[in-house]
Every structure is written in structure tokens, then in C-alpha cells.
Amino acid sequence: MSQRTLVLLKPDAVRRGLIGEIIGRIEAKAGWSVAALELRRLDGATLEQHYGEHKGKPFYEPLVAFMSSGPVVALVVEGERVIDGVRRLAGPTDPIEAAPGSIRGDYGTIVRENLIHASDSEESAVRELKLFFPEL
């Protein structure tokens, strides 16, 4: 089943020059394509809407500070089973637990700065895509 998902290349991926490498891995997957792409800085309102479910948790403030520390690349990726597929390609949040061959397994350094966000469900993808790409 063809789907769409939101992918964010976080400030650490942008700072480290990994944009092309990560997008290349996504594009190399047969049947997946980038439908939209934008380099942008995230403001407080967008971050609050995106991460609002975590507000009040100990990691919320550091996460918002990190995500606003530099530009991100926002992408719409579409294709067969792309929601689960991109999450598997990204690997677990902890780079030590992430398998070699995954983005976080190959390039991750610490849990908080984990290179990539990908929607975790169809419901999240719909909500996140409306937030980041309302015109689509």
C-alpha cells in the first residue's frame, strides 16, 4: 500500500553534512521517492505542535532546544510501506542499539541528537504532514 510519511533530518545531520547520504539511502529503496523537500528553521510554535505530547517530560525542553539549534531538512517521502520502512532504515533512537546499516547505527553518536525523525504511524504521518507541508 502506498503511503506518505514525514522525515526530518535534524540539526546534527545538517551540521555534519549527512543530508545527501541520508536522502540517498531513502531514494535507493525501490519504490520510494521524495515528493517534497525543504530546508528550514523550526520555530517554537511548530515544535510545540510537533512534540506537544511530550510537554512536561524531562527530555522535552532539551529536545526543543536541540531542534531549534539549526536548520532541518523536512521531506515528504512516499511509497510502499514507507512509514515502517523509513523507521527501520533510521534504526532505534539509541545509536548503540541501532544495527550497522541503519542511519543511526552508522552515523549516530548520542541518543538526544539522533539525526532523523520519521512518522511512527499513519495517524502521526497525516498530522505531521499537515503541520510541515499543509499545501500537499
ABEGO torsion letter per residue (X at the ends): XBBBBBBBBBAAAAAAGAAAAAAAAAAABBGBBBABBBBBBBBAAAAAAAAAAABGBAAAAAAAAAAAABBBBBBBBBEBGAAAAAAAAAEBABAAABBBGBAAAAABABAABAGBBBBABAAAAAAAAAAABAAX
